[in-house]
């Protein structure tokens, strides 16, 4: 990775806002991942079902520099919470704070990089039978045919209308990443579940890895991006309106999820 602001830092969980990809006039994946955030010294308390978690609230607001490329006023609050068993919960709240009466539209993604032992031994379950757009074939639309996603070459797919639960099975390490994504249904708020959920699955493989200055030639073997996103239908907020999205990541034994995911099933995250 290159630690040279304002360049993005590869890895971790970059926050893509107000744009995912390069489908609009802004820089790739928007500007949020390249900005300095502030820490809220007195954040609101956790809700009752997450009292056992340690958490921190990070805040990003509009700036004069951003106004040259995106003229809207906003507040993006990211709560990063860690549970006793090591599970990670990210909750994002985006509010339109425009004072000129204007709405704004955005797309959003958690661009999550997972460490895996050997990409050729990894399976992604929960996306089978779904339609996807293949970025390697001019975004042509296909339907997933396999009983799981496996990796033998470069993959860059956008899966449409995805379920709230996906599993990444790392067979060599005998562990599974369980990825859950949803919204918290509070009154008067836009939630992730109100929009079409997508999942982006990406591994650059060998040729593209060698072509990227901030990516080791062999690092593609030990990484996989599975990204919870809301981009197929952009979100529009009127002044004062707020959108909330959430992603949970936990680790369970590999045998736990295998063969038990319903691609059309739903999961209640309010626990």
N, C-alpha and C positions, 0 to 999 in steps of 0.2 A: 504494500500500500504506500501511497505517496502522501505524506503529511505536509502539504503545501497549500494552505488556504489561498484562494477560495475553491480549490479543486476538491471534489468529493473524495471521501476516504472509502476504499473498497472493503467490504466485509461488514459484519455486525448486522444491524437492522436499519438501513437508511430509511428515512421517512420521505416518501414521494408526495409532494404537495407544492403548488396547486395543479400540478400536471404530472401524469405518468407517461413515460416514454418521451418521444419527440414528435407527438402528433399535433402540437400547437406551436405558438411562436416563442415560447420560453425555452430556456436551456433544458437539456435532457433531464427528465424526472423532476423538473421544477427547481426551486431555490431553497426549500426548507432544509434539505440535507447539507447544504453548504453554508449555513448561517450559524452564528453563535446564539445559543438559547440562554435564557436566564432561569434561575432556580426560584421557585415560589417559597419564601421563608415561612409562610403560614398557610399551607394548603388546606382545603376542606378535608374533613376526616373521611376515612374509608367507610363504605357502607357496611352494614352489620355482617354480611356474609363474607367479608374479606378482612375482618378485624385481625386475623393472625398474620397478615402480610406486612412486610416492611415496604415502604413506598417513597417515591419522590415525584414531585410535579415539575416539569420543565415547560417553559412558556416561550412562544415565539409570537411577536406582534409585527405589524407593518412598520416599515422604516422609510425614510426619505430616499434612500438608495433604491429600494424595491419599487417605489412609486414610479420610477422612470420606465419600468418594464411591466409592472402590474399595479394598477392605480387603486386597488381596493384596500380598505381598512379591515383587519381581521384579528382574531386572537386564536392561536392554536395551542391548546394545552395537552401535553402528553404525560400521562401518569404511568410510571414504570414501577410495577409492584412485583415483589419476590416472595413466594410462599415458603413455609418451613421445609417442604420436600424438594425445593429447587424449581418449582414451576414458576413460569414468568408470565405476567399479564400486562399487556399494553392497552391502555384506553386513551383514545384521541377524541378531543372535543374541539370542533371548529365553529367559531361564531362570526357572523357578519356584523362588524361594528361600523359600517359605513354611516356617515351622517348626512349624505346627500340623497338618500332614498333609493340608491341603486342596489340591485341584486348582483350576486356574482356566481359563477359556475366554476367547478373544479373537479378534478379527479384525484384519487388518493390510493396509496399502496404502502404496505409494510414490505420492503424489499429484503426479505429475510434470507441470510446466508446460513446454511447448516453445515457443520463439520461432519463428514462421513468417513468411515475407514477406507472403503474402496468403492467408488461409484459403480463399478461393474457388478457389485454384489448388493446393490440397493434396489428396493421396490417402493413405489409410491402407490398406496391404495386409497380408494375413495373417489377416484376420478373416472373409473371405468364406465363405459357406455355413454359418456358425456361428449357433447360437441366441443371442438376446439378450433382456434385459428392458429395456423402454422406460420410463424414469422419467417421461417426458412423457405416458404413457398408462397410469398406475396400475400400472406394472411388469408390463404384459402381455407375454407371451412371443411372440417372432417369430423368423423365420429370415432371416438376411441374404441378399438376393437379388442384389445388385450384385457386380461383379468387384473392386470396391474401395469404400471409404467416401469419399465426397466431401461437401462442406459448402455448403449453400445456405440453411440456417436453423438454429435452435437444435437441438443434439444432446446427449442425455444417456442413454447406453446402457450396459448392463452385459453384456458378451459372456462366454459361459459356456464352460468347458472349452477354453480358448484354447491355442494352441501356444506354444512357448518363444521364438519369434522373430516380431517385427512390424516393419514398415517404415513410416516417415512420409516421404513424398516431397514435398519443397518445390521445385516445378518452377521458380519464378522465380529461386531462388538456385542451382538445379542441384545440390542436395545432398539426401541422404537420412539421416534419423536411423534407426539400426538399434537396436531395443530388444530385448534378450534377458533373459529372466527364468527363474530356475530355483533349485534348491537345490544344496548341496554334500553329496554322499552320504557322510557320515562315520558310523562305527559308533555306534549308541546315540543318534542324534540324529533329531529330526523334521526333515524337509526340505520345502521348498516343493513339490517334485515329488510328494510323497505326498498332496497335497490337490488339490482341483479349483482350477485356476488360472482367474482371470477377468481381463478387461481392461475398464476403464471409459474411455469416450470421451466428452469433454465440451467443448462450446463454448457460451457463454450467448447469443450473437448480440446484436442491437442493443438490444432492449427490456430484457432482463434486465441487460445491461451498464450501462445508464443507471440502473437501479434499485439498483445496488450502490455503496455509498459508497467502497469501496476498489478500484474498477475504473473505468478511464477509459472514457468513452462510446464511443470508437473502438478501444479496445484489443482487442476481440474479433477484429478483423481480423488480428491478429498473434500470436495464441496458440492453443494446442490442448493439452488435457490428455489424455494416454493413460497410464493408471495400471495398473501391475502390482499385483494385489491377491489376497488369499486371504480371501474373505468368504462365499462361498456355503455352505461348510461350516466353521463356526468351529473353531479349533484348541484342543484341551484338553491341558494339561500337568500332570502330577503333580509333586509336590515333587522337585526335583533334575533334572527333565527339561528339555531345551533344544530349541528350534526354530530353524532357520536358513533364511533366504531371501536371494535375491540378484537384483540387477538390474544389467545392463551397458548402457551407452549409448555408441554410437560414430557417427561420421559417415563416409559413403562417397559416391562419386559417384552421382547420381540414377539412372543407368541400371543400376546394379549390382543392385539388389533388384527392380526392376519386373518383374513377371511371373514371378519365380523363387521365390516363396514357396509352400510346400505348407502349407495350413491345418492339416493333421493331422501335419505333419512334426515331428521332434524335432531338437534341436541339442545337441551335446556342448560344454559350456562349459568343460571342464577342459583348458585349453590354456595 
